[in-house]
Amino acid sequence: MATIEALALANAEQRRRGRNLTPGRIGAWVVMILFLLLTIVPFLWMIRTAFSTTRSLPSDPTSLLPVDFTWGAFQRVLGLGTQEQAIAEGGSGASVSFWLYLRNSVIYAGAVTLGQVFFCSMAAYAFARLRWPGREVVFGLFLGALLVPPIFTSLPNFILIKNLGLLNTLPGMILPSFLMTPFAIFFLRQFFLGINREIEESASLDGAGPWRTFFRIILPISTAPITTLAILTFIGTWNDYFWPLLVGNTDSTKVLTVALGVFRSQTPAGSPDWAGLMAATLVTALPVLILFFAFARKIIDSIGYSGSK
């Protein structure tokens, strides 16, 4: 009994010491706060600029609050304001096909996400569970592909899409990333390796083949990592800029990230419409922010999840 009480007192003392402020803990908090400010301040400045008028911004450039508060920049981006109002607030007066670009972004990011999740999950299961000649060699080649920067594959992919006659089409934008990526396969393979083999052995005794085992058993118990992969893939594809810019140069294929560059080039008298540009950037980032904050805990838990049951 005395031993238990001594252990409890020792644990309480250890917890109390852990809460004490030490130079190391203070330094860690200072670094974390600095990184937090470096992340949040530009975002807050973007919000401040978006709710200001472009003509009024030079009058008070150091203000932390919107200068001459207005919703006009968002109205210009969403196509709800008049040309006269846009010019009066310092905008270019040019129309922006926001809803068309939003549709293109949703199709592009959604199709790539669905394709990668479906095909990468099957490939990862094949690398984790199925026995076939050269499996480790092929997987090593996939891991080696992680070392190749995407910019190196852009030109070959562009030539391929051009030869297929798919330039300035949504399928041409989607196809190079539709099937699989090395990271996605590696991510899911690590989870599948942690699944108890007894589950699959039981399914095999019941007469289930590899396909049935995968779709009826493995996928349902893998919703956490698959959801995480889908979210990460969607966010990465939504923010993609270079490849959509390279392949899609028409309004029917422009995505929101590319449209931001076009919006910036529509400058009145050589001065960018900073309020409109920040409003467009905020509206473009809003779906990704909502998606991330809604599933942030699931993403963090899934990345550290071993997959064992």
C-alpha positions as CSV (number, residue, x, y, z in Angstrom):
1,M,0.0,0.0,0.0
2,A,2.8,2.3,0.9
3,T,4.5,1.5,-2.4
4,I,1.4,2.5,-4.4
5,E,1.1,5.8,-2.4
6,A,4.8,6.5,-3.1
7,L,4.3,5.9,-6.8
8,A,1.3,8.2,-6.9
9,L,3.3,10.9,-5.1
10,A,6.2,10.5,-7.5
11,N,3.9,10.7,-10.5
12,A,2.3,13.9,-9.1
13,E,5.7,15.4,-8.5
14,Q,6.8,14.6,-12.0
15,R,3.7,16.1,-13.5
16,R,4.2,19.2,-11.4
17,R,7.8,19.6,-12.5
18,G,6.7,19.1,-16.1
19,R,4.4,22.1,-15.8
20,N,7.2,24.3,-14.5
21,L,8.6,26.9,-16.8
22,T,12.2,26.2,-17.9
23,P,14.4,28.1,-20.3
24,G,13.9,25.3,-22.8
25,R,10.1,25.4,-22.6
26,I,10.1,29.2,-22.8
27,G,12.3,29.1,-25.9
28,A,10.0,26.5,-27.5
29,W,6.9,28.6,-26.9
30,V,8.6,31.7,-28.3
31,V,9.6,29.8,-31.5
32,M,6.1,28.4,-31.8
33,I,4.5,31.9,-31.4
34,L,6.8,33.3,-34.0
35,F,6.0,30.6,-36.5
36,L,2.3,31.2,-35.7
37,L,2.6,34.9,-36.4
38,L,4.5,34.3,-39.6
39,T,1.6,32.1,-40.7
40,I,-1.4,34.1,-39.5
41,V,-0.3,37.7,-40.1
42,P,-0.2,37.4,-44.0
43,F,-3.6,35.8,-43.9
44,L,-5.1,38.6,-41.7
45,W,-3.5,41.2,-44.0
46,M,-5.2,39.5,-47.0
47,I,-8.6,39.7,-45.2
48,R,-7.9,43.4,-44.3
49,T,-7.0,44.2,-48.0
50,A,-10.0,42.3,-49.4
51,F,-12.5,44.4,-47.4
52,S,-10.8,47.7,-48.4
53,T,-11.2,49.7,-51.6
54,T,-8.2,49.7,-53.9
55,R,-8.3,53.5,-54.2
56,S,-8.2,54.0,-50.5
57,L,-5.4,51.6,-49.6
58,P,-2.5,54.1,-50.3
59,S,-4.1,56.6,-48.0
60,D,-3.5,54.4,-44.9
61,P,-1.1,51.6,-45.7
62,T,-0.2,50.8,-42.1
63,S,-3.8,50.4,-40.9
64,L,-4.6,47.0,-39.4
65,L,-8.3,47.4,-40.2
66,P,-9.9,47.7,-43.6
67,V,-9.5,51.1,-45.2
68,D,-13.0,52.3,-46.3
69,F,-14.7,49.0,-45.5
70,T,-16.7,47.6,-48.4
71,W,-17.9,44.3,-49.9
72,G,-17.2,45.6,-53.4
73,A,-14.1,43.4,-54.0
74,F,-16.1,40.3,-53.4
75,Q,-18.9,41.5,-55.6
76,R,-16.4,42.1,-58.4
77,V,-15.0,38.6,-58.0
78,L,-18.4,36.9,-57.9
79,G,-19.7,39.0,-60.8
80,L,-22.4,40.7,-58.6
81,G,-21.2,44.3,-59.0
82,T,-21.6,46.8,-61.8
83,Q,-18.7,48.0,-63.9
84,E,-19.2,51.5,-62.7
85,Q,-19.0,50.5,-59.1
86,A,-15.8,48.4,-59.8
87,I,-14.1,51.3,-61.5
88,A,-15.1,53.7,-58.7
89,E,-13.5,51.5,-56.1
90,G,-10.2,51.1,-58.1
91,G,-11.1,47.9,-59.9
92,S,-10.5,47.2,-63.6
93,G,-14.1,46.8,-64.5
94,A,-13.4,43.5,-66.3
95,S,-15.7,40.6,-65.8
96,V,-14.5,37.4,-64.0
97,S,-16.1,34.1,-64.8
98,F,-15.8,33.0,-61.2
99,W,-18.4,30.2,-61.3
100,L,-17.0,28.7,-64.5
101,Y,-13.5,28.6,-63.0
102,L,-14.9,27.2,-59.7
103,R,-16.6,24.4,-61.7
104,N,-13.4,23.6,-63.5
105,S,-11.5,23.5,-60.2
106,V,-14.0,21.2,-58.6
107,I,-14.0,18.8,-61.6
108,Y,-10.2,18.8,-61.8
109,A,-9.5,18.3,-58.1
110,G,-12.5,15.9,-57.6
111,A,-11.6,13.7,-60.6
112,V,-7.9,13.4,-59.6
113,T,-8.8,12.7,-56.0
114,L,-11.3,9.9,-57.0
115,G,-8.9,8.3,-59.4
116,Q,-5.9,8.4,-57.1
117,V,-7.8,7.0,-54.1
118,F,-9.3,4.2,-56.1
119,F,-6.2,3.0,-58.0
120,C,-3.6,3.8,-55.3
121,S,-5.6,1.8,-52.8
122,M,-5.5,-1.3,-55.1
123,A,-1.8,-0.8,-55.9
124,A,-0.9,-0.4,-52.2
125,Y,-2.8,-3.5,-51.3
126,A,-1.0,-5.4,-54.0
127,F,2.4,-4.2,-52.7
128,A,1.4,-5.0,-49.1
129,R,-0.4,-8.4,-49.3
130,L,-0.1,-10.1,-52.7
131,R,2.9,-12.2,-53.6
132,W,4.3,-11.7,-57.1
133,P,7.7,-11.8,-58.7
134,G,9.6,-8.5,-58.5
135,R,7.3,-6.9,-56.0
136,E,10.1,-5.4,-53.9
137,V,11.9,-4.1,-57.0
138,V,8.9,-2.4,-58.4
139,F,8.0,-0.9,-55.1
140,G,11.6,0.4,-54.8
141,L,11.2,2.1,-58.2
142,F,8.0,3.7,-56.9
143,L,9.8,5.0,-53.9
144,G,12.6,6.3,-56.1
145,A,10.0,8.3,-58.0
146,L,9.5,10.4,-54.8
147,L,12.9,11.9,-55.4
148,V,12.0,13.2,-58.8
149,P,10.6,16.8,-58.7
150,P,7.3,17.1,-60.5
151,I,8.8,19.9,-62.7
152,F,10.9,17.2,-64.4
153,T,7.9,15.3,-65.6
154,S,5.9,18.3,-66.8
155,L,7.5,18.5,-70.2
156,P,7.1,14.8,-71.1
157,N,3.5,14.9,-69.9
158,F,2.9,18.0,-71.9
159,I,4.2,16.4,-75.1
160,L,2.1,13.3,-74.4
161,I,-1.1,15.3,-73.9
162,K,-0.3,17.4,-77.0
163,N,0.2,14.2,-79.1
164,L,-3.1,12.9,-77.8
165,G,-4.9,16.1,-78.9
166,L,-6.0,16.8,-75.3
167,L,-4.6,20.3,-74.8
168,N,-7.1,22.8,-73.4
169,T,-9.3,20.1,-72.2
170,L,-10.2,18.9,-68.7
171,P,-9.3,15.3,-69.5
172,G,-5.8,16.5,-70.6
173,M,-5.4,18.2,-67.2
174,I,-6.6,15.2,-65.2
175,L,-5.0,12.2,-66.9
176,P,-1.3,12.6,-65.8
177,S,-2.3,12.5,-62.1
178,F,-5.4,10.3,-62.4
179,L,-4.0,6.9,-61.8
180,M,-1.6,7.0,-58.9
181,T,1.3,8.8,-57.2
182,P,4.2,7.2,-55.3
183,F,3.3,9.0,-52.0
184,A,-0.3,7.8,-52.1
185,I,0.8,4.2,-52.6
186,F,3.5,4.4,-49.9
187,F,1.0,6.0,-47.5
188,L,-1.7,3.4,-47.9
189,R,0.8,0.5,-48.1
190,Q,2.1,1.3,-44.6
191,F,-1.5,1.1,-43.3
192,F,-2.3,-2.2,-45.0
193,L,0.9,-3.8,-43.6
194,G,-0.4,-3.1,-40.1
195,I,-3.8,-4.9,-40.6
196,N,-4.0,-8.2,-38.9
197,R,-3.6,-11.0,-41.4
198,E,-6.1,-13.2,-39.4
199,I,-8.8,-11.0,-40.8
200,E,-7.9,-11.9,-44.4
201,E,-7.3,-15.6,-43.5
202,S,-10.8,-15.8,-42.0
203,A,-12.2,-14.3,-45.2
204,S,-10.2,-16.8,-47.3
205,L,-11.6,-19.7,-45.2
206,D,-15.1,-18.4,-46.0
207,G,-14.4,-18.6,-49.7
208,A,-13.6,-14.9,-50.3
209,G,-11.0,-14.2,-53.1
210,P,-8.6,-11.3,-53.2
211,W,-11.1,-8.9,-54.9
212,R,-13.9,-9.6,-52.5
213,T,-11.5,-9.4,-49.5
214,F,-10.2,-6.1,-50.6
215,F,-13.6,-4.4,-51.4
216,R,-15.7,-6.0,-48.7
217,I,-13.2,-6.2,-45.8
218,I,-10.0,-4.1,-46.3
219,L,-11.6,-0.9,-47.6
220,P,-14.3,-0.6,-44.9
221,I,-11.7,-0.8,-42.1
222,S,-9.4,1.6,-44.0
223,T,-11.7,4.6,-44.1
224,A,-9.5,6.7,-41.9
225,P,-6.3,6.6,-44.0
226,I,-8.3,6.7,-47.3
227,T,-10.2,9.8,-46.1
228,T,-6.9,11.4,-45.1
229,L,-5.4,10.6,-48.5
230,A,-8.5,12.0,-50.3
231,I,-8.3,15.2,-48.4
232,L,-4.6,15.7,-48.9
233,T,-4.9,14.9,-52.6
234,F,-7.8,17.3,-53.1
235,I,-6.0,20.1,-51.3
236,G,-2.9,19.6,-53.3
237,T,-4.7,19.4,-56.6
238,W,-6.9,22.4,-55.8
239,N,-3.8,24.5,-55.1
240,D,-2.0,23.2,-58.2
241,Y,-1.0,26.1,-60.6
242,F,1.8,25.2,-63.0
243,W,0.2,22.1,-64.7
244,P,-3.2,23.7,-65.3
245,L,-1.5,26.8,-66.6
246,L,0.6,24.7,-69.0
247,V,-2.3,22.7,-70.4
248,G,-5.4,24.8,-70.0
249,N,-5.3,28.3,-71.7
250,T,-9.0,28.7,-72.4
251,D,-11.9,29.9,-70.2
252,S,-13.5,26.4,-70.5
253,T,-10.4,24.8,-68.8
254,K,-9.0,27.6,-66.5
255,V,-9.1,26.7,-62.8
256,L,-9.3,29.3,-60.0
257,T,-5.5,29.3,-59.3
258,V,-4.8,30.2,-62.9
259,A,-7.7,32.7,-63.0
260,L,-6.0,34.6,-60.2
261,G,-3.1,35.4,-62.4
262,V,-5.4,36.5,-65.2
263,F,-7.3,38.7,-62.7
264,R,-4.1,40.3,-61.6
265,S,-3.1,41.2,-65.2
266,Q,-6.4,43.1,-65.6
267,T,-4.8,46.2,-64.0
268,P,-6.4,49.7,-64.2
269,A,-3.8,52.3,-65.2
270,G,-0.9,49.9,-64.4
271,S,-1.9,49.5,-60.8
272,P,-3.1,46.0,-59.7
273,D,-6.6,45.7,-58.1
274,W,-5.2,44.6,-54.8
275,A,-8.5,44.5,-53.0
276,G,-10.1,42.4,-55.8
277,L,-7.0,40.1,-56.0
278,M,-7.0,39.5,-52.2
279,A,-10.8,38.9,-52.2
280,A,-10.4,36.4,-55.1
281,T,-7.5,34.7,-53.2
282,L,-9.6,34.4,-50.1
283,V,-12.6,33.0,-51.9
284,T,-10.4,30.5,-53.7
285,A,-8.7,29.3,-50.5
286,L,-12.0,29.2,-48.5
287,P,-13.1,25.7,-49.6
288,V,-9.7,24.3,-48.8
289,L,-9.7,26.0,-45.4
290,I,-13.1,24.6,-44.5
291,L,-12.2,21.1,-45.6
292,F,-8.9,21.2,-43.6
293,F,-10.4,22.5,-40.4
294,A,-13.3,20.1,-40.7
295,F,-11.0,17.1,-40.9
296,A,-7.8,18.3,-39.3
297,R,-8.1,16.0,-36.3
298,K,-8.7,13.0,-38.6
299,I,-5.7,13.8,-40.7
300,I,-3.4,14.1,-37.7
301,D,-4.7,10.9,-36.1
302,S,-4.5,8.9,-39.3
303,I,-1.0,9.9,-40.1
304,G,0.2,8.5,-36.8
305,Y,-2.2,5.6,-36.8
306,S,-0.5,2.2,-37.1
307,G,-3.4,0.4,-38.7
308,S,-3.5,-2.5,-36.3
309,K,-6.8,-3.8,-35.1
